[in-house]
Amino acid sequence: MVPPVDPGFNLDGRRMNAVQTAANGVINRDTIFRFTQEDSAVWASYAGGRIVRGFLVGVAQDAKLTFHYCQSETGGTLNSGHSNCELQHTADGLLEIIEHFQWASGAGTGLNIIREIRR
């Protein structure tokens, strides 16, 4: 059974970047995420800033998103982890991801806010 998807929180075709990052995070405003969503399946590629290339794959259910990520950074570092997120709309109608991440490739947790880029 496919989990329900809230059409108001569909990520398909959206471009986003980090507007707030954790001290131990590596994404930033220059990191651009390109999302695809089919039913509850979500995936994205991302690059920019310290990220040479990153990928995430996850599941959306209502206003929640869970995903795993892996990324290569400038200097050759490889990192991975998982995230539990809430999806919300900003006052001006943009989609925003409140990401609670946990590194798998090292110790640490953090919070990032990733916001839709207005077209």
MIMIKOL-441627 format. One record per residue: residue number from 1; residue in three letters; chain; x, y, z negated of N, C-alpha, C, O, CB in turn. Coordinates in nm, 3 decimals, decimal comma. Glycine has a CB too. Layout:
! MIMIKOL-441627
+-------+------+------+---------+---------+---------+---------+---------+---------+---------+---------+---------+---------+---------+---------+---------+---------+---------+
! numar ! sese ! mike !    n.px !    n.py !    n.pz !   ca.px !   ca.py !   ca.pz !    c.px !    c.py !    c.pz !    o.px !    o.py !    o.pz !   cb.px !   cb.py !   cb.pz !
+-------+------+------+---------+---------+---------+---------+---------+---------+---------+---------+---------+---------+---------+---------+---------+---------+---------+
!   NUM !  ALA !    A !       X !       Y !       Z !       X !       Y !       Z !       X !       Y !       Z !       X !       Y !       Z !       X !       Y !       Z !
...
+-------+------+------+---------+---------+---------+---------+---------+---------+---------+---------+---------+---------+---------+---------+---------+---------+---------+
//
This chain:
! MIMIKOL-441627
+-------+------+------+---------+---------+---------+---------+---------+---------+---------+---------+---------+---------+---------+---------+---------+---------+---------+
! numar ! sese ! mike !    n.px !    n.py !    n.pz !   ca.px !   ca.py !   ca.pz !    c.px !    c.py !    c.pz !    o.px !    o.py !    o.pz !   cb.px !   cb.py !   cb.pz !
+-------+------+------+---------+---------+---------+---------+---------+---------+---------+---------+---------+---------+---------+---------+---------+---------+---------+
!     1 !  MET !    A !   0,084 !  -0,118 !   0,000 !   0,000 !   0,000 !   0,000 !   0,089 !   0,125 !   0,000 !   0,183 !   0,135 !  -0,079 !  -0,096 !   0,000 !  -0,122 !
!     2 !  VAL !    A !   0,058 !   0,218 !   0,090 !   0,134 !   0,342 !   0,102 !   0,085 !   0,441 !  -0,004 !  -0,036 !   0,464 !  -0,014 !   0,122 !   0,402 !   0,245 !
!     3 !  PRO !    A !   0,177 !   0,501 !  -0,083 !   0,134 !   0,600 !  -0,182 !   0,069 !   0,720 !  -0,114 !   0,101 !   0,750 !   0,001 !   0,254 !   0,646 !  -0,268 !
!     4 !  PRO !    A !  -0,021 !   0,789 !  -0,183 !  -0,087 !   0,905 !  -0,123 !   0,012 !   1,019 !  -0,099 !   0,108 !   1,036 !  -0,174 !  -0,202 !   0,954 !  -0,212 !
!     5 !  VAL !    A !  -0,013 !   1,096 !   0,006 !   0,070 !   1,211 !   0,039 !  -0,019 !   1,334 !   0,037 !  -0,123 !   1,338 !   0,103 !   0,140 !   1,194 !   0,179 !
!     6 !  ASP !    A !   0,022 !   1,435 !  -0,038 !  -0,050 !   1,561 !  -0,043 !  -0,009 !   1,642 !   0,080 !   0,108 !   1,678 !   0,090 !  -0,022 !   1,639 !  -0,176 !
!     7 !  PRO !    A !  -0,101 !   1,673 !   0,173 !  -0,062 !   1,745 !   0,294 !  -0,003 !   1,883 !   0,264 !   0,072 !   1,936 !   0,346 !  -0,182 !   1,760 !   0,385 !
!     8 !  GLY !    A !  -0,035 !   1,941 !   0,151 !   0,021 !   2,070 !   0,114 !   0,169 !   2,063 !   0,081 !   0,237 !   2,166 !   0,077 !  -0,053 !   2,126 !  -0,003 !
!     9 !  PHE !    A !   0,220 !   1,943 !   0,057 !   0,360 !   1,925 !   0,021 !   0,437 !   1,841 !   0,124 !   0,539 !   1,781 !   0,090 !   0,370 !   1,861 !  -0,115 !
!    10 !  ASN !    A !   0,390 !   1,838 !   0,245 !   0,459 !   1,761 !   0,348 !   0,588 !   1,834 !   0,389 !   0,585 !   1,953 !   0,420 !   0,368 !   1,739 !   0,471 !
!    11 !  LEU !    A !   0,700 !   1,761 !   0,389 !   0,831 !   1,818 !   0,419 !   0,869 !   1,810 !   0,567 !   0,972 !   1,864 !   0,607 !   0,935 !   1,749 !   0,337 !
!    12 !  ASP !    A !   0,789 !   1,744 !   0,648 !   0,826 !   1,718 !   0,787 !   0,855 !   1,847 !   0,864 !   0,774 !   1,940 !   0,867 !   0,716 !   1,640 !   0,857 !
!    13 !  GLY !    A !   0,974 !   1,851 !   0,926 !   1,014 !   1,964 !   1,009 !   1,063 !   2,086 !   0,934 !   1,095 !   2,188 !   0,996 !   0,901 !   2,003 !   1,093 !
!    14 !  ARG !    A !   1,070 !   2,078 !   0,803 !   1,112 !   2,196 !   0,726 !   1,264 !   2,203 !   0,713 !   1,333 !   2,101 !   0,701 !   1,049 !   2,193 !   0,586 !
!    15 !  ARG !    A !   1,314 !   2,326 !   0,717 !   1,454 !   2,354 !   0,689 !   1,459 !   2,425 !   0,554 !   1,379 !   2,514 !   0,527 !   1,521 !   2,442 !   0,803 !
!    16 !  MET !    A !   1,553 !   2,384 !   0,471 !   1,561 !   2,438 !   0,335 !   1,706 !   2,459 !   0,296 !   1,797 !   2,401 !   0,355 !   1,491 !   2,343 !   0,234 !
!    17 !  ASN !    A !   1,726 !   2,545 !   0,194 !   1,860 !   2,560 !   0,136 !   1,848 !   2,584 !  -0,014 !   1,740 !   2,617 !  -0,065 !   1,936 !   2,677 !   0,204 !
!    18 !  ALA !    A !   1,960 !   2,568 !  -0,083 !   1,962 !   2,583 !  -0,228 !   1,963 !   2,731 !  -0,265 !   2,045 !   2,808 !  -0,216 !   2,084 !   2,511 !  -0,290 !
!    19 !  VAL !    A !   1,870 !   2,770 !  -0,351 !   1,867 !   2,907 !  -0,400 !   1,915 !   2,915 !  -0,544 !   1,944 !   3,024 !  -0,595 !   1,725 !   2,965 !  -0,389 !
!    20 !  GLN !    A !   1,925 !   2,801 !  -0,608 !   1,983 !   2,792 !  -0,743 !   2,050 !   2,656 !  -0,755 !   1,991 !   2,554 !  -0,719 !   1,873 !   2,812 !  -0,856 !
!    21 !  THR !    A !   2,174 !   2,654 !  -0,806 !   2,246 !   2,528 !  -0,816 !   2,304 !   2,511 !  -0,956 !   2,334 !   2,608 !  -1,026 !   2,357 !   2,520 !  -0,711 !
!    22 !  ALA !    A !   2,318 !   2,386 !  -0,995 !   2,380 !   2,351 !  -1,123 !   2,529 !   2,380 !  -1,116 !   2,589 !   2,379 !  -1,009 !   2,353 !   2,202 !  -1,160 !
!    23 !  ALA !    A !   2,589 !   2,405 !  -1,232 !   2,733 !   2,431 !  -1,239 !   2,814 !   2,313 !  -1,183 !   2,920 !   2,334 !  -1,124 !   2,775 !   2,458 !  -1,383 !
!    24 !  ASN !    A !   2,765 !   2,192 !  -1,201 !   2,836 !   2,073 !  -1,152 !   2,784 !   2,025 !  -1,017 !   2,820 !   1,916 !  -0,972 !   2,824 !   1,960 !  -1,253 !
!    25 !  GLY !    A !   2,702 !   2,105 !  -0,951 !   2,651 !   2,071 !  -0,819 !   2,746 !   2,120 !  -0,711 !   2,836 !   2,199 !  -0,739 !   2,512 !   2,131 !  -0,797 !
!    26 !  VAL !    A !   2,727 !   2,074 !  -0,589 !   2,815 !   2,115 !  -0,479 !   2,739 !   2,178 !  -0,362 !   2,802 !   2,232 !  -0,271 !   2,893 !   1,995 !  -0,429 !
!    27 !  ILE !    A !   2,605 !   2,172 !  -0,362 !   2,530 !   2,239 !  -0,257 !   2,518 !   2,388 !  -0,294 !   2,535 !   2,426 !  -0,409 !   2,388 !   2,175 !  -0,238 !
!    28 !  ASN !    A !   2,490 !   2,471 !  -0,191 !   2,469 !   2,613 !  -0,215 !   2,382 !   2,671 !  -0,102 !   2,326 !   2,596 !  -0,022 !   2,605 !   2,689 !  -0,224 !
!    29 !  ARG !    A !   2,370 !   2,803 !  -0,096 !   2,286 !   2,868 !   0,005 !   2,329 !   2,834 !   0,148 !   2,248 !   2,838 !   0,240 !   2,289 !   3,018 !  -0,013 !
!    30 !  ASP !    A !   2,456 !   2,800 !   0,166 !   2,506 !   2,767 !   0,299 !   2,475 !   2,623 !   0,340 !   2,495 !   2,586 !   0,456 !   2,655 !   2,790 !   0,304 !
!    31 !  THR !    A !   2,427 !   2,543 !   0,247 !   2,392 !   2,403 !   0,275 !   2,249 !   2,399 !   0,328 !   2,154 !   2,433 !   0,257 !   2,406 !   2,313 !   0,146 !
!    32 !  ILE !    A !   2,235 !   2,358 !   0,454 !   2,102 !   2,355 !   0,518 !   2,053 !   2,211 !   0,526 !   2,122 !   2,123 !   0,578 !   2,107 !   2,420 !   0,660 !
!    33 !  PHE !    A !   1,932 !   2,188 !   0,473 !   1,865 !   2,058 !   0,474 !   1,763 !   2,059 !   0,588 !   1,691 !   2,157 !   0,606 !   1,795 !   2,027 !   0,337 !
!    34 !  ARG !    A !   1,757 !   1,950 !   0,665 !   1,659 !   1,933 !   0,772 !   1,579 !   1,806 !   0,741 !   1,631 !   1,695 !   0,748 !   1,728 !   1,924 !   0,914 !
!    35 !  PHE !    A !   1,451 !   1,825 !   0,707 !   1,368 !   1,715 !   0,657 !   1,280 !   1,654 !   0,765 !   1,236 !   1,721 !   0,859 !   1,281 !   1,765 !   0,544 !
!    36 !  THR !    A !   1,256 !   1,524 !   0,749 !   1,156 !   1,450 !   0,825 !   1,071 !   1,374 !   0,724 !   1,123 !   1,322 !   0,625 !   1,224 !   1,352 !   0,930 !
!    37 !  GLN !    A !   0,942 !   1,366 !   0,750 !   0,853 !   1,288 !   0,664 !   0,752 !   1,215 !   0,750 !   0,688 !   1,274 !   0,837 !   0,781 !   1,378 !   0,560 !
!    38 !  GLU !    A !   0,737 !   1,085 !   0,724 !   0,634 !   1,002 !   0,786 !   0,563 !   0,931 !   0,673 !   0,623 !   0,851 !   0,601 !   0,694 !   0,900 !   0,890 !
!    39 !  ASP !    A !   0,435 !   0,959 !   0,658 !   0,357 !   0,910 !   0,544 !   0,431 !   0,949 !   0,416 !   0,457 !   1,067 !   0,395 !   0,335 !   0,754 !   0,551 !
!    40 !  SER !    A !   0,466 !   0,853 !   0,332 !   0,535 !   0,888 !   0,208 !   0,687 !   0,881 !   0,220 !   0,759 !   0,919 !   0,128 !   0,489 !   0,796 !   0,097 !
!    41 !  ALA !    A !   0,737 !   0,831 !   0,335 !   0,883 !   0,821 !   0,356 !   0,941 !   0,958 !   0,392 !   0,889 !   1,027 !   0,480 !   0,915 !   0,718 !   0,468 !
!    42 !  VAL !    A !   1,048 !   0,996 !   0,324 !   1,113 !   1,125 !   0,346 !   1,262 !   1,100 !   0,365 !   1,322 !   1,020 !   0,294 !   1,087 !   1,222 !   0,227 !
!    43 !  TRP !    A !   1,322 !   1,172 !   0,462 !   1,466 !   1,168 !   0,476 !   1,513 !   1,303 !   0,527 !   1,436 !   1,380 !   0,585 !   1,511 !   1,052 !   0,570 !
!    44 !  ALA !    A !   1,642 !   1,330 !   0,505 !   1,699 !   1,457 !   0,550 !   1,848 !   1,440 !   0,574 !   1,913 !   1,355 !   0,514 !   1,673 !   1,569 !   0,448 !
!    45 !  SER !    A !   1,899 !   1,522 !   0,662 !   2,043 !   1,538 !   0,677 !   2,073 !   1,681 !   0,631 !   1,988 !   1,769 !   0,641 !   2,092 !   1,512 !   0,827 !
!    46 !  TYR !    A !   2,194 !   1,701 !   0,581 !   2,231 !   1,835 !   0,537 !   2,381 !   1,856 !   0,552 !   2,460 !   1,762 !   0,548 !   2,188 !   1,857 !   0,392 !
!    47 !  ALA !    A !   2,417 !   1,982 !   0,569 !   2,557 !   2,020 !   0,586 !   2,569 !   2,170 !   0,560 !   2,470 !   2,244 !   0,565 !   2,610 !   1,983 !   0,730 !
!    48 !  GLY !    A !   2,692 !   2,212 !   0,532 !   2,721 !   2,354 !   0,511 !   2,780 !   2,378 !   0,373 !   2,759 !   2,300 !   0,280 !   2,594 !   2,437 !   0,528 !
!    49 !  GLY !    A !   2,853 !   2,486 !   0,362 !   2,923 !   2,513 !   0,236 !   3,030 !   2,406 !   0,214 !   3,110 !   2,379 !   0,303 !   2,825 !   2,517 !   0,117 !
!    50 !  ARG !    A !   3,030 !   2,346 !   0,096 !   3,126 !   2,240 !   0,064 !   3,087 !   2,104 !   0,121 !   3,165 !   2,009 !   0,113 !   3,141 !   2,228 !  -0,085 !
!    51 !  ILE !    A !   2,968 !   2,094 !   0,178 !   2,919 !   1,965 !   0,231 !   2,952 !   1,954 !   0,379 !   2,908 !   2,036 !   0,459 !   2,767 !   1,951 !   0,208 !
!    52 !  VAL !    A !   3,030 !   1,853 !   0,415 !   3,059 !   1,825 !   0,556 !   2,937 !   1,758 !   0,617 !   2,893 !   1,797 !   0,725 !   3,186 !   1,736 !   0,571 !
!    53 !  ARG !    A !   2,883 !   1,656 !   0,549 !   2,763 !   1,585 !   0,595 !   2,701 !   1,516 !   0,476 !   2,771 !   1,455 !   0,395 !   2,796 !   1,483 !   0,708 !
!    54 !  GLY !    A !   2,569 !   1,525 !   0,466 !   2,497 !   1,457 !   0,360 !   2,368 !   1,400 !   0,414 !   2,312 !   1,448 !   0,513 !   2,469 !   1,551 !   0,245 !
!    55 !  PHE !    A !   2,320 !   1,296 !   0,347 !   2,194 !   1,231 !   0,383 !   2,117 !   1,198 !   0,257 !   2,176 !   1,164 !   0,154 !   2,220 !   1,102 !   0,467 !
!    56 !  LEU !    A !   1,987 !   1,209 !   0,266 !   1,902 !   1,164 !   0,156 !   1,788 !   1,084 !   0,213 !   1,744 !   1,108 !   0,325 !   1,849 !   1,283 !   0,072 !
!    57 !  VAL !    A !   1,740 !   0,989 !   0,135 !   1,625 !   0,909 !   0,173 !   1,540 !   0,889 !   0,048 !   1,592 !   0,861 !  -0,060 !   1,668 !   0,771 !   0,235 !
!    58 !  GLY !    A !   1,409 !   0,905 !   0,064 !   1,325 !   0,897 !  -0,055 !   1,179 !   0,872 !  -0,024 !   1,140 !   0,839 !   0,088 !   1,338 !   1,020 !  -0,134 !
!    59 !  VAL !    A !   1,099 !   0,891 !  -0,129 !   0,955 !   0,868 !  -0,124 !   0,886 !   0,987 !  -0,190 !   0,923 !   1,031 !  -0,299 !   0,917 !   0,734 !  -0,195 !
!    60 !  ALA !    A !   0,784 !   1,039 !  -0,121 !   0,700 !   1,147 !  -0,176 !   0,567 !   1,087 !  -0,219 !   0,509 !   1,004 !  -0,149 !   0,680 !   1,261 !  -0,071 !
!    61 !  GLN !    A !   0,520 !   1,131 !  -0,333 !   0,388 !   1,091 !  -0,380 !   0,327 !   1,211 !  -0,450 !   0,378 !   1,259 !  -0,551 !   0,395 !   0,966 !  -0,477 !
!    62 !  ASP !    A !   0,217 !   1,259 !  -0,393 !   0,153 !   1,382 !  -0,441 !   0,258 !   1,493 !  -0,441 !   0,318 !   1,518 !  -0,337 !   0,092 !   1,362 !  -0,585 !
!    63 !  ALA !    A !   0,281 !   1,560 !  -0,552 !   0,378 !   1,671 !  -0,560 !   0,510 !   1,625 !  -0,620 !   0,582 !   1,705 !  -0,680 !   0,320 !   1,786 !  -0,642 !
!    64 !  LYS !    A !   0,543 !   1,498 !  -0,606 !   0,668 !   1,441 !  -0,658 !   0,750 !   1,384 !  -0,543 !   0,695 !   1,337 !  -0,444 !   0,639 !   1,330 !  -0,763 !
!    65 !  LEU !    A !   0,880 !   1,391 !  -0,558 !   0,972 !   1,336 !  -0,459 !   1,086 !   1,269 !  -0,535 !   1,146 !   1,328 !  -0,625 !   1,026 !   1,449 !  -0,362 !
!    66 !  THR !    A !   1,115 !   1,146 !  -0,497 !   1,228 !   1,071 !  -0,553 !   1,318 !   1,033 !  -0,437 !   1,270 !   0,983 !  -0,335 !   1,181 !   0,945 !  -0,632 !
!    67 !  PHE !    A !   1,449 !   1,056 !  -0,451 !   1,538 !   1,019 !  -0,342 !   1,677 !   0,983 !  -0,393 !   1,715 !   1,016 !  -0,506 !   1,547 !   1,131 !  -0,241 !
!    68 !  HIS !    A !   1,752 !   0,916 !  -0,307 !   1,894 !   0,887 !  -0,326 !   1,969 !   0,966 !  -0,220 !   1,919 !   0,987 !  -0,109 !   1,925 !   0,732 !  -0,316 !
!    69 !  TYR !    A !   2,088 !   1,009 !  -0,255 !   2,167 !   1,088 !  -0,161 !   2,312 !   1,040 !  -0,159 !   2,362 !   0,982 !  -0,256 !   2,161 !   1,236 !  -0,198 !
!    70 !  CYS !    A !   2,378 !   1,065 !  -0,046 !   2,522 !   1,043 !  -0,033 !   2,575 !   1,158 !   0,051 !   2,507 !   1,207 !   0,142 !   2,556 !   0,902 !   0,032 !
!    71 !  GLN !    A !   2,697 !   1,200 !   0,021 !   2,751 !   1,316 !   0,091 !   2,903 !   1,313 !   0,094 !   2,968 !   1,264 !   0,002 !   2,702 !   1,444 !   0,026 !
!    72 !  SER !    A !   2,958 !   1,368 !   0,203 !   3,102 !   1,388 !   0,212 !   3,128 !   1,538 !   0,199 !   3,054 !   1,620 !   0,253 !   3,162 !   1,330 !   0,347 !
!    73 !  GLU !    A !   3,233 !   1,570 !   0,127 !   3,264 !   1,710 !   0,100 !   3,396 !   1,749 !   0,165 !   3,477 !   1,664 !   0,202 !   3,269 !   1,735 !  -0,051 !
!    74 !  THR !    A !   3,416 !   1,879 !   0,178 !   3,544 !   1,927 !   0,227 !   3,652 !   1,872 !   0,135 !   3,632 !   1,863 !   0,014 !   3,548 !   2,083 !   0,234 !
!    75 !  GLY !    A !   3,764 !   1,835 !   0,191 !   3,870 !   1,773 !   0,111 !   3,859 !   1,623 !   0,106 !   3,947 !   1,556 !   0,051 !   3,868 !   1,827 !  -0,029 !
!    76 !  GLY !    A !   3,751 !   1,566 !   0,164 !   3,738 !   1,421 !   0,173 !   3,668 !   1,351 !   0,059 !   3,660 !   1,228 !   0,060 !   3,870 !   1,365 !   0,186 !
!    77 !  THR !    A !   3,618 !   1,423 !  -0,039 !   3,547 !   1,361 !  -0,151 !   3,414 !   1,304 !  -0,105 !   3,341 !   1,369 !  -0,030 !   3,524 !   1,463 !  -0,264 !
!    78 !  LEU !    A !   3,382 !   1,181 !  -0,151 !   3,252 !   1,120 !  -0,126 !   3,176 !   1,115 !  -0,258 !   3,232 !   1,075 !  -0,360 !   3,266 !   0,977 !  -0,064 !
!    79 !  ASN !    A !   3,049 !   1,155 !  -0,255 !   2,966 !   1,152 !  -0,375 !   2,829 !   1,094 !  -0,343 !   2,785 !   1,094 !  -0,228 !   2,951 !   1,293 !  -0,435 !
!    80 !  SER !    A !   2,762 !   1,044 !  -0,448 !   2,627 !   0,991 !  -0,432 !   2,553 !   1,006 !  -0,563 !   2,613 !   1,032 !  -0,668 !   2,630 !   0,843 !  -0,386 !
!    81 !  GLY !    A !   2,421 !   0,988 !  -0,555 !   2,339 !   0,995 !  -0,675 !   2,192 !   0,981 !  -0,640 !   2,155 !   0,943 !  -0,529 !   2,363 !   1,126 !  -0,748 !
!    82 !  HIS !    A !   2,109 !   1,013 !  -0,738 !   1,965 !   1,008 !  -0,715 !   1,898 !   1,128 !  -0,782 !   1,955 !   1,190 !  -0,872 !   1,904 !   0,875 !  -0,768 !
!    83 !  SER !    A !   1,778 !   1,159 !  -0,737 !   1,706 !   1,276 !  -0,786 !   1,558 !   1,246 !  -0,804 !   1,498 !   1,168 !  -0,731 !   1,725 !   1,393 !  -0,690 !
!    84 !  ASN !    A !   1,502 !   1,311 !  -0,904 !   1,358 !   1,315 !  -0,925 !   1,319 !   1,462 !  -0,915 !   1,380 !   1,548 !  -0,978 !   1,316 !   1,252 !  -1,065 !
!    85 !  CYS !    A !   1,216 !   1,489 !  -0,835 !   1,184 !   1,627 !  -0,802 !   1,036 !   1,656 !  -0,816 !   0,951 !   1,567 !  -0,806 !   1,229 !   1,658 !  -0,661 !
!    86 !  GLU !    A !   1,008 !   1,783 !  -0,839 !   0,872 !   1,834 !  -0,830 !   0,867 !   1,927 !  -0,710 !   0,962 !   2,002 !  -0,684 !   0,828 !   1,909 !  -0,962 !
!    87 !  LEU !    A !   0,757 !   1,921 !  -0,637 !   0,735 !   2,010 !  -0,524 !   0,636 !   2,117 !  -0,567 !   0,537 !   2,088 !  -0,634 !   0,684 !   1,933 !  -0,399 !
!    88 !  GLN !    A !   0,664 !   2,240 !  -0,527 !   0,572 !   2,349 !  -0,560 !   0,579 !   2,454 !  -0,451 !   0,670 !   2,452 !  -0,368 !   0,606 !   2,411 !  -0,698 !
!    89 !  HIS !    A !   0,483 !   2,544 !  -0,452 !   0,481 !   2,655 !  -0,357 !   0,520 !   2,782 !  -0,430 !   0,480 !   2,805 !  -0,544 !   0,340 !   2,671 !  -0,291 !
!    90 !  THR !    A !   0,601 !   2,865 !  -0,364 !   0,637 !   2,995 !  -0,419 !   0,518 !   3,089 !  -0,402 !   0,420 !   3,055 !  -0,335 !   0,764 !   3,054 !  -0,351 !
!    91 !  ALA !    A !   0,526 !   3,206 !  -0,464 !   0,417 !   3,305 !  -0,454 !   0,392 !   3,346 !  -0,310 !   0,279 !   3,380 !  -0,274 !   0,451 !   3,428 !  -0,538 !
!    92 !  ASP !    A !   0,496 !   3,343 !  -0,226 !   0,477 !   3,381 !  -0,086 !   0,454 !   3,261 !   0,006 !   0,464 !   3,273 !   0,128 !   0,598 !   3,457 !  -0,038 !
!    93 !  GLY !    A !   0,421 !   3,143 !  -0,053 !   0,377 !   3,028 !   0,025 !   0,483 !   2,934 !   0,076 !   0,452 !   2,839 !   0,148 !   0,302 !   3,076 !   0,137 !
!    94 !  LEU !    A !   0,609 !   2,956 !   0,040 !   0,715 !   2,865 !   0,083 !   0,719 !   2,741 !  -0,006 !   0,684 !   2,748 !  -0,124 !   0,853 !   2,936 !   0,081 !
!    95 !  LEU !    A !   0,760 !   2,630 !   0,051 !   0,772 !   2,506 !  -0,026 !   0,905 !   2,505 !  -0,099 !   1,007 !   2,548 !  -0,045 !   0,760 !   2,381 !   0,066 !
!    96 !  GLU !    A !   0,904 !   2,457 !  -0,223 !   1,022 !   2,456 !  -0,307 !   1,036 !   2,321 !  -0,375 !   0,937 !   2,262 !  -0,419 !   1,016 !   2,570 !  -0,412 !
!    97 !  ILE !    A !   1,159 !   2,272 !  -0,383 !   1,190 !   2,146 !  -0,450 !   1,268 !   2,178 !  -0,577 !   1,373 !   2,241 !  -0,572 !   1,272 !   2,050 !  -0,356 !
!    98 !  ILE !    A !   1,216 !   2,136 !  -0,690 !   1,287 !   2,147 !  -0,816 !   1,352 !   2,011 !  -0,837 !   1,285 !   1,913 !  -0,871 !   1,191 !   2,187 !  -0,937 !
!    99 !  GLU !    A !   1,484 !   2,006 !  -0,817 !   1,557 !   1,879 !  -0,815 !   1,631 !   1,855 !  -0,946 !   1,713 !   1,936 !  -0,988 !   1,656 !   1,877 !  -0,698 !
!   100 !  HIS !    A !   1,602 !   1,743 !  -1,010 !   1,675 !   1,696 !  -1,128 !   1,763 !   1,581 !  -1,081 !   1,713 !   1,472 !  -1,055 !   1,576 !   1,652 !  -1,246 !
!   101 !  PHE !    A !   1,894 !   1,605 !  -1,069 !   1,981 !   1,504 !  -1,010 !   2,069 !   1,436 !  -1,115 !   2,097 !   1,490 !  -1,222 !   2,069 !   1,565 !  -0,903 !
!   102 !  GLN !    A !   2,110 !   1,315 !  -1,080 !   2,201 !   1,234 !  -1,162 !   2,308 !   1,180 !  -1,069 !   2,277 !   1,109 !  -0,974 !   2,124 !   1,116 !  -1,237 !
!   103 !  TRP !    A !   2,433 !   1,215 !  -1,095 !   2,542 !   1,161 !  -1,014 !   2,555 !   1,011 !  -1,038 !   2,544 !   0,964 !  -1,151 !   2,675 !   1,233 !  -1,048 !
!   104 !  ALA !    A !   2,579 !   0,936 !  -0,931 !   2,611 !   0,793 !  -0,942 !   2,762 !   0,773 !  -0,926 !   2,818 !   0,675 !  -0,974 !   2,533 !   0,709 !  -0,835 !
!   105 !  SER !    A !   2,826 !   0,867 !  -0,857 !   2,969 !   0,857 !  -0,830 !   3,054 !   0,918 !  -0,942 !   3,176 !   0,922 !  -0,932 !   3,002 !   0,924 !  -0,699 !
!   106 !  GLY !    A !   2,989 !   0,964 !  -1,047 !   3,058 !   1,023 !  -1,162 !   2,957 !   1,058 !  -1,268 !   2,837 !   1,034 !  -1,251 !   3,138 !   1,147 !  -1,121 !
!   107 !  ALA !    A !   3,003 !   1,114 !  -1,376 !   2,914 !   1,152 !  -1,486 !   2,849 !   1,287 !  -1,456 !   2,908 !   1,372 !  -1,390 !   2,991 !   1,156 !  -1,620 !
!   108 !  GLY !    A !   2,730 !   1,305 !  -1,506 !   2,668 !   1,436 !  -1,499 !   2,529 !   1,437 !  -1,440 !   2,492 !   1,352 !  -1,359 !   2,753 !   1,525 !  -1,421 !
!   109 !  THR !    A !   2,454 !   1,535 !  -1,485 !   2,319 !   1,562 !  -1,435 !   2,310 !   1,711 !  -1,408 !   2,398 !   1,788 !  -1,448 !   2,209 !   1,515 !  -1,538 !
!   110 !  GLY !    A !   2,204 !   1,752 !  -1,341 !   2,187 !   1,894 !  -1,317 !   2,054 !   1,924 !  -1,253 !   1,973 !   1,836 !  -1,225 !   2,298 !   1,946 !  -1,230 !
!   111 !  LEU !    A !   2,032 !   2,054 !  -1,230 !   1,909 !   2,104 !  -1,172 !   1,944 !   2,196 !  -1,056 !   2,023 !   2,289 !  -1,070 !   1,822 !   2,179 !  -1,278 !
!   112 !  ASN !    A !   1,884 !   2,169 !  -0,941 !   1,895 !   2,256 !  -0,824 !   1,755 !   2,298 !  -0,783 !   1,658 !   2,226 !  -0,804 !   1,968 !   2,184 !  -0,707 !
!   113 !  ILE !    A !   1,745 !   2,415 !  -0,724 !   1,620 !   2,459 !  -0,662 !   1,648 !   2,479 !  -0,514 !   1,734 !   2,557 !  -0,475 !   1,564 !   2,591 !  -0,728 !
!   114 !  ILE !    A !   1,573 !   2,406 !  -0,432 !   1,591 !   2,407 !  -0,286 !   1,462 !   2,464 !  -0,227 !   1,354 !   2,412 !  -0,253 !   1,623 !   2,262 !  -0,229 !
!   115 !  ARG !    A !   1,475 !   2,571 !  -0,148 !   1,357 !   2,642 !  -0,098 !   1,353 !   2,641 !   0,055 !   1,456 !   2,647 !   0,122 !   1,355 !   2,786 !  -0,150 !
!   116 !  GLU !    A !   1,232 !   2,635 !   0,106 !   1,210 !   2,641 !   0,250 !   1,263 !   2,772 !   0,306 !   1,250 !   2,878 !   0,245 !   1,059 !   2,625 !   0,281 !
!   117 !  ILE !    A !   1,324 !   2,763 !   0,423 !   1,374 !   2,882 !   0,493 !   1,263 !   2,931 !   0,584 !   1,212 !   2,856 !   0,668 !   1,506 !   2,851 !   0,574 !
!   118 !  ARG !    A !   1,225 !   3,057 !   0,566 !   1,117 !   3,114 !   0,648 !   1,160 !   3,118 !   0,794 !   1,272 !   3,158 !   0,826 !   1,078 !   3,255 !   0,600 !
!   119 !  ARG !    A !   1,072 !   3,076 !   0,879 !   1,103 !   3,074 !   1,024 !   1,089 !   3,209 !   1,085 !   1,111 !   3,225 !   1,205 !   1,014 !   2,977 !   1,098 !
+-------+------+------+---------+---------+---------+---------+---------+---------+---------+---------+---------+---------+---------+---------+---------+---------+---------+
//
